[in-house]
Amino acid sequence: MSDEDLRELRQRAHDAGIRGNSKMDEQQLREALRRVEHGEDPIEAKRDAHGWD
C-alpha cells in the first residue's frame, strides 16, 4: 500500500470517529473501519482491532 493510500485510510478512520489512529497499521485500520460500518462504537472498534481488553 502506498503512503497516499494509507493517508486516505487514516482519513476515513478519522471521519468514522476512530481517533488516534496514527499508530494503527493497515490491517488494524481496515478491521476497525469494518466494525464501525457494521454499527460498532468507534472506540470499541479501535480497541478490538488493537487487541486491547
KOLDREN-178288 format. One record per atom (N, C-alpha, C, O, CB): residue number from 1; residue in one letter; atom name; x, y, z. Coordinates in steps of 0.05 Angstrom, whole numbers, m for minus. Glycine has a CB too. Layout:
BEGIN
atom pos NUM | code a | site CA | u X | v Y | w Z;
...
This chain:
BEGIN
atom pos 1 | code m | site N | u 17 | v m24 | w 0;
atom pos 1 | code m | site CA | u 0 | v 0 | w 0;
atom pos 1 | code m | site C | u 18 | v 25 | w 0;
atom pos 1 | code m | site O | u 38 | v 26 | w 15;
atom pos 1 | code m | site CB | u m19 | v 0 | w 25;
atom pos 2 | code s | site N | u 11 | v 44 | w m16;
atom pos 2 | code s | site CA | u 27 | v 68 | w m17;
atom pos 2 | code s | site C | u 21 | v 86 | w 6;
atom pos 2 | code s | site O | u 0 | v 83 | w 20;
atom pos 2 | code s | site CB | u 22 | v 83 | w m44;
atom pos 3 | code d | site N | u 39 | v 105 | w 11;
atom pos 3 | code d | site CA | u 35 | v 124 | w 33;
atom pos 3 | code d | site C | u 9 | v 140 | w 29;
atom pos 3 | code d | site O | u m5 | v 146 | w 49;
atom pos 3 | code d | site CB | u 59 | v 143 | w 36;
atom pos 4 | code e | site N | u 3 | v 147 | w 4;
atom pos 4 | code e | site CA | u m21 | v 162 | w m2;
atom pos 4 | code e | site C | u m46 | v 146 | w 5;
atom pos 4 | code e | site O | u m65 | v 157 | w 17;
atom pos 4 | code e | site CB | u m22 | v 171 | w m31;
atom pos 5 | code d | site N | u m46 | v 120 | w m2;
atom pos 5 | code d | site CA | u m69 | v 103 | w 5;
atom pos 5 | code d | site C | u m72 | v 101 | w 35;
atom pos 5 | code d | site O | u m95 | v 101 | w 45;
atom pos 5 | code d | site CB | u m65 | v 76 | w m8;
atom pos 6 | code l | site N | u m50 | v 98 | w 49;
atom pos 6 | code l | site CA | u m51 | v 96 | w 78;
atom pos 6 | code l | site C | u m62 | v 122 | w 90;
atom pos 6 | code l | site O | u m77 | v 121 | w 110;
atom pos 6 | code l | site CB | u m24 | v 89 | w 90;
atom pos 7 | code r | site N | u m54 | v 144 | w 79;
atom pos 7 | code r | site CA | u m65 | v 170 | w 89;
atom pos 7 | code r | site C | u m95 | v 171 | w 85;
atom pos 7 | code r | site O | u m110 | v 180 | w 102;
atom pos 7 | code r | site CB | u m52 | v 194 | w 74;
atom pos 8 | code e | site N | u m105 | v 162 | w 61;
atom pos 8 | code e | site CA | u m134 | v 161 | w 56;
atom pos 8 | code e | site C | u m148 | v 143 | w 76;
atom pos 8 | code e | site O | u m169 | v 150 | w 86;
atom pos 8 | code e | site CB | u m139 | v 152 | w 27;
atom pos 9 | code l | site N | u m136 | v 120 | w 82;
atom pos 9 | code l | site CA | u m148 | v 101 | w 101;
atom pos 9 | code l | site C | u m149 | v 114 | w 129;
atom pos 9 | code l | site O | u m169 | v 111 | w 143;
atom pos 9 | code l | site CB | u m131 | v 75 | w 102;
atom pos 10 | code r | site N | u m128 | v 128 | w 136;
atom pos 10 | code r | site CA | u m128 | v 141 | w 162;
atom pos 10 | code r | site C | u m149 | v 164 | w 163;
atom pos 10 | code r | site O | u m162 | v 168 | w 183;
atom pos 10 | code r | site CB | u m99 | v 153 | w 168;
atom pos 11 | code q | site N | u m152 | v 178 | w 141;
atom pos 11 | code q | site CA | u m172 | v 199 | w 140;
atom pos 11 | code q | site C | u m200 | v 187 | w 142;
atom pos 11 | code q | site O | u m217 | v 198 | w 156;
atom pos 11 | code q | site CB | u m170 | v 215 | w 114;
atom pos 12 | code r | site N | u m205 | v 165 | w 128;
atom pos 12 | code r | site CA | u m231 | v 151 | w 130;
atom pos 12 | code r | site C | u m236 | v 143 | w 159;
atom pos 12 | code r | site O | u m259 | v 145 | w 169;
atom pos 12 | code r | site CB | u m232 | v 127 | w 111;
atom pos 13 | code a | site N | u m216 | v 132 | w 172;
atom pos 13 | code a | site CA | u m219 | v 124 | w 200;
atom pos 13 | code a | site C | u m225 | v 148 | w 218;
atom pos 13 | code a | site O | u m242 | v 147 | w 235;
atom pos 13 | code a | site CB | u m193 | v 110 | w 210;
atom pos 14 | code h | site N | u m211 | v 170 | w 213;
atom pos 14 | code h | site CA | u m216 | v 194 | w 229;
atom pos 14 | code h | site C | u m245 | v 204 | w 224;
atom pos 14 | code h | site O | u m259 | v 211 | w 243;
atom pos 14 | code h | site CB | u m196 | v 217 | w 220;
atom pos 15 | code d | site N | u m253 | v 204 | w 199;
atom pos 15 | code d | site CA | u m281 | v 213 | w 193;
atom pos 15 | code d | site C | u m302 | v 194 | w 205;
atom pos 15 | code d | site O | u m324 | v 203 | w 211;
atom pos 15 | code d | site CB | u m285 | v 213 | w 162;
atom pos 16 | code a | site N | u m295 | v 169 | w 209;
atom pos 16 | code a | site CA | u m313 | v 150 | w 221;
atom pos 16 | code a | site C | u m313 | v 152 | w 252;
atom pos 16 | code a | site O | u m329 | v 138 | w 265;
atom pos 16 | code a | site CB | u m306 | v 121 | w 213;
atom pos 17 | code g | site N | u m296 | v 169 | w 263;
atom pos 17 | code g | site CA | u m295 | v 173 | w 292;
atom pos 17 | code g | site C | u m274 | v 157 | w 306;
atom pos 17 | code g | site O | u m273 | v 155 | w 331;
atom pos 17 | code g | site CB | u m322 | v 166 | w 303;
atom pos 18 | code i | site N | u m256 | v 144 | w 291;
atom pos 18 | code i | site CA | u m234 | v 128 | w 303;
atom pos 18 | code i | site C | u m211 | v 147 | w 307;
atom pos 18 | code i | site O | u m194 | v 151 | w 288;
atom pos 18 | code i | site CB | u m226 | v 104 | w 285;
atom pos 19 | code r | site N | u m209 | v 159 | w 330;
atom pos 19 | code r | site CA | u m189 | v 179 | w 336;
atom pos 19 | code r | site C | u m163 | v 166 | w 344;
atom pos 19 | code r | site O | u m163 | v 143 | w 353;
atom pos 19 | code r | site CB | u m198 | v 198 | w 358;
atom pos 20 | code g | site N | u m141 | v 180 | w 340;
atom pos 20 | code g | site CA | u m115 | v 170 | w 348;
atom pos 20 | code g | site C | u m106 | v 145 | w 333;
atom pos 20 | code g | site O | u m95 | v 127 | w 344;
atom pos 20 | code g | site CB | u m115 | v 164 | w 378;
atom pos 21 | code n | site N | u m111 | v 145 | w 307;
atom pos 21 | code n | site CA | u m106 | v 121 | w 291;
atom pos 21 | code n | site C | u m78 | v 121 | w 278;
atom pos 21 | code n | site O | u m72 | v 104 | w 262;
atom pos 21 | code n | site CB | u m126 | v 119 | w 269;
atom pos 22 | code s | site N | u m61 | v 141 | w 285;
atom pos 22 | code s | site CA | u m35 | v 143 | w 272;
atom pos 22 | code s | site C | u m17 | v 120 | w 279;
atom pos 22 | code s | site O | u 2 | v 114 | w 264;
atom pos 22 | code s | site CB | u m22 | v 169 | w 280;
atom pos 23 | code k | site N | u m21 | v 106 | w 301;
atom pos 23 | code k | site CA | u m4 | v 84 | w 308;
atom pos 23 | code k | site C | u m16 | v 57 | w 299;
atom pos 23 | code k | site O | u m4 | v 36 | w 304;
atom pos 23 | code k | site CB | u 0 | v 83 | w 338;
atom pos 24 | code m | site N | u m38 | v 58 | w 285;
atom pos 24 | code m | site CA | u m51 | v 33 | w 276;
atom pos 24 | code m | site C | u m39 | v 26 | w 248;
atom pos 24 | code m | site O | u m33 | v 43 | w 232;
atom pos 24 | code m | site CB | u m81 | v 36 | w 274;
atom pos 25 | code d | site N | u m36 | v 0 | w 244;
atom pos 25 | code d | site CA | u m26 | v m9 | w 217;
atom pos 25 | code d | site C | u m50 | v m12 | w 199;
atom pos 25 | code d | site O | u m73 | v m9 | w 207;
atom pos 25 | code d | site CB | u m10 | v m35 | w 219;
atom pos 26 | code e | site N | u m44 | v m18 | w 174;
atom pos 26 | code e | site CA | u m65 | v m20 | w 154;
atom pos 26 | code e | site C | u m87 | v m41 | w 161;
atom pos 26 | code e | site O | u m111 | v m35 | w 159;
atom pos 26 | code e | site CB | u m53 | v m27 | w 127;
atom pos 27 | code q | site N | u m78 | v m64 | w 170;
atom pos 27 | code q | site CA | u m97 | v m85 | w 177;
atom pos 27 | code q | site C | u m115 | v m76 | w 200;
atom pos 27 | code q | site O | u m140 | v m81 | w 200;
atom pos 27 | code q | site CB | u m83 | v m111 | w 185;
atom pos 28 | code q | site N | u m104 | v m63 | w 221;
atom pos 28 | code q | site CA | u m120 | v m53 | w 243;
atom pos 28 | code q | site C | u m139 | v m32 | w 234;
atom pos 28 | code q | site O | u m162 | v m32 | w 244;
atom pos 28 | code q | site CB | u m101 | v m42 | w 265;
atom pos 29 | code l | site N | u m131 | v m14 | w 217;
atom pos 29 | code l | site CA | u m149 | v 7 | w 207;
atom pos 29 | code l | site C | u m172 | v m5 | w 192;
atom pos 29 | code l | site O | u m195 | v 2 | w 196;
atom pos 29 | code l | site CB | u m133 | v 26 | w 189;
atom pos 30 | code r | site N | u m166 | v m24 | w 174;
atom pos 30 | code r | site CA | u m188 | v m37 | w 159;
atom pos 30 | code r | site C | u m207 | v m52 | w 177;
atom pos 30 | code r | site O | u m232 | v m51 | w 173;
atom pos 30 | code r | site CB | u m176 | v m57 | w 138;
atom pos 31 | code e | site N | u m197 | v m66 | w 197;
atom pos 31 | code e | site CA | u m214 | v m80 | w 216;
atom pos 31 | code e | site C | u m232 | v m61 | w 232;
atom pos 31 | code e | site O | u m256 | v m66 | w 234;
atom pos 31 | code e | site CB | u m197 | v m97 | w 235;
atom pos 32 | code a | site N | u m220 | v m40 | w 242;
atom pos 32 | code a | site CA | u m236 | v m20 | w 257;
atom pos 32 | code a | site C | u m257 | v m7 | w 239;
atom pos 32 | code a | site O | u m280 | v m3 | w 248;
atom pos 32 | code a | site CB | u m217 | v 1 | w 269;
atom pos 33 | code l | site N | u m250 | v 0 | w 215;
atom pos 33 | code l | site CA | u m270 | v 12 | w 196;
atom pos 33 | code l | site C | u m292 | v m7 | w 190;
atom pos 33 | code l | site O | u m316 | v 1 | w 189;
atom pos 33 | code l | site CB | u m256 | v 21 | w 170;
atom pos 34 | code r | site N | u m286 | v m33 | w 186;
atom pos 34 | code r | site CA | u m306 | v m53 | w 181;
atom pos 34 | code r | site C | u m325 | v m55 | w 205;
atom pos 34 | code r | site O | u m350 | v m57 | w 201;
atom pos 34 | code r | site CB | u m293 | v m80 | w 175;
atom pos 35 | code r | site N | u m315 | v m55 | w 229;
atom pos 35 | code r | site CA | u m331 | v m57 | w 252;
atom pos 35 | code r | site C | u m350 | v m32 | w 255;
atom pos 35 | code r | site O | u m373 | v m35 | w 262;
atom pos 35 | code r | site CB | u m314 | v m59 | w 278;
atom pos 36 | code v | site N | u m339 | v m9 | w 250;
atom pos 36 | code v | site CA | u m355 | v 16 | w 252;
atom pos 36 | code v | site C | u m377 | v 16 | w 231;
atom pos 36 | code v | site O | u m400 | v 24 | w 236;
atom pos 36 | code v | site CB | u m337 | v 41 | w 249;
atom pos 37 | code e | site N | u m370 | v 6 | w 207;
atom pos 37 | code e | site CA | u m391 | v 5 | w 186;
atom pos 37 | code e | site C | u m413 | v m14 | w 193;
atom pos 37 | code e | site O | u m435 | v m12 | w 182;
atom pos 37 | code e | site CB | u m378 | v m4 | w 159;
atom pos 38 | code h | site N | u m408 | v m33 | w 210;
atom pos 38 | code h | site CA | u m428 | v m52 | w 219;
atom pos 38 | code h | site C | u m442 | v m43 | w 245;
atom pos 38 | code h | site O | u m456 | v m58 | w 258;
atom pos 38 | code h | site CB | u m416 | v m80 | w 223;
atom pos 39 | code g | site N | u m437 | v m18 | w 253;
atom pos 39 | code g | site CA | u m452 | v m6 | w 275;
atom pos 39 | code g | site C | u m438 | v m6 | w 302;
atom pos 39 | code g | site O | u m449 | v 2 | w 322;
atom pos 39 | code g | site CB | u m477 | v m19 | w 278;
atom pos 40 | code e | site N | u m413 | v m15 | w 303;
atom pos 40 | code e | site CA | u m399 | v m16 | w 328;
atom pos 40 | code e | site C | u m389 | v 12 | w 335;
atom pos 40 | code e | site O | u m382 | v 28 | w 318;
atom pos 40 | code e | site CB | u m375 | v m36 | w 327;
atom pos 41 | code d | site N | u m387 | v 18 | w 361;
atom pos 41 | code d | site CA | u m376 | v 43 | w 371;
atom pos 41 | code d | site C | u m347 | v 46 | w 362;
atom pos 41 | code d | site O | u m332 | v 27 | w 364;
atom pos 41 | code d | site CB | u m379 | v 44 | w 402;
atom pos 42 | code p | site N | u m339 | v 70 | w 352;
atom pos 42 | code p | site CA | u m312 | v 73 | w 342;
atom pos 42 | code p | site C | u m290 | v 67 | w 363;
atom pos 42 | code p | site O | u m269 | v 56 | w 356;
atom pos 42 | code p | site CB | u m308 | v 101 | w 332;
atom pos 43 | code i | site N | u m295 | v 74 | w 387;
atom pos 43 | code i | site CA | u m275 | v 69 | w 408;
atom pos 43 | code i | site C | u m272 | v 39 | w 413;
atom pos 43 | code i | site O | u m250 | v 29 | w 415;
atom pos 43 | code i | site CB | u m283 | v 83 | w 435;
atom pos 44 | code e | site N | u m294 | v 25 | w 414;
atom pos 44 | code e | site CA | u m293 | v m4 | w 417;
atom pos 44 | code e | site C | u m281 | v m17 | w 393;
atom pos 44 | code e | site O | u m266 | v m37 | w 396;
atom pos 44 | code e | site CB | u m322 | v m15 | w 422;
atom pos 45 | code a | site N | u m287 | v m8 | w 369;
atom pos 45 | code a | site CA | u m276 | v m19 | w 345;
atom pos 45 | code a | site C | u m245 | v m16 | w 345;
atom pos 45 | code a | site O | u m231 | v m34 | w 337;
atom pos 45 | code a | site CB | u m288 | v m5 | w 320;
atom pos 46 | code k | site N | u m235 | v 7 | w 354;
atom pos 46 | code k | site CA | u m206 | v 12 | w 355;
atom pos 46 | code k | site C | u m194 | v m8 | w 376;
atom pos 46 | code k | site O | u m173 | v m20 | w 370;
atom pos 46 | code k | site CB | u m200 | v 41 | w 363;
atom pos 47 | code r | site N | u m206 | v m10 | w 399;
atom pos 47 | code r | site CA | u m196 | v m28 | w 419;
atom pos 47 | code r | site C | u m195 | v m57 | w 409;
atom pos 47 | code r | site O | u m175 | v m71 | w 413;
atom pos 47 | code r | site CB | u m213 | v m27 | w 445;
atom pos 48 | code d | site N | u m216 | v m66 | w 396;
atom pos 48 | code d | site CA | u m217 | v m93 | w 386;
atom pos 48 | code d | site C | u m196 | v m97 | w 364;
atom pos 48 | code d | site O | u m183 | v m118 | w 363;
atom pos 48 | code d | site CB | u m245 | v m99 | w 375;
atom pos 49 | code a | site N | u m193 | v m78 | w 346;
atom pos 49 | code a | site CA | u m173 | v m80 | w 325;
atom pos 49 | code a | site C | u m145 | v m82 | w 336;
atom pos 49 | code a | site O | u m128 | v m95 | w 324;
atom pos 49 | code a | site CB | u m176 | v m57 | w 305;
atom pos 50 | code h | site N | u m140 | v m67 | w 358;
atom pos 50 | code h | site CA | u m114 | v m68 | w 370;
atom pos 50 | code h | site C | u m109 | v m93 | w 387;
atom pos 50 | code h | site O | u m87 | v m101 | w 393;
atom pos 50 | code h | site CB | u m110 | v m43 | w 388;
atom pos 51 | code g | site N | u m131 | v m106 | w 394;
atom pos 51 | code g | site CA | u m129 | v m129 | w 412;
atom pos 51 | code g | site C | u m128 | v m122 | w 441;
atom pos 51 | code g | site O | u m119 | v m137 | w 458;
atom pos 51 | code g | site CB | u m105 | v m146 | w 404;
atom pos 52 | code w | site N | u m137 | v m97 | w 447;
atom pos 52 | code w | site CA | u m137 | v m88 | w 475;
atom pos 52 | code w | site C | u m162 | v m99 | w 488;
atom pos 52 | code w | site O | u m182 | v m105 | w 476;
atom pos 52 | code w | site CB | u m136 | v m57 | w 476;
atom pos 53 | code d | site N | u m160 | v m101 | w 515;
atom pos 53 | code d | site CA | u m183 | v m111 | w 530;
atom pos 53 | code d | site C | u m203 | v m88 | w 535;
atom pos 53 | code d | site O | u m223 | v m92 | w 548;
atom pos 53 | code d | site CB | u m175 | v m123 | w 557;
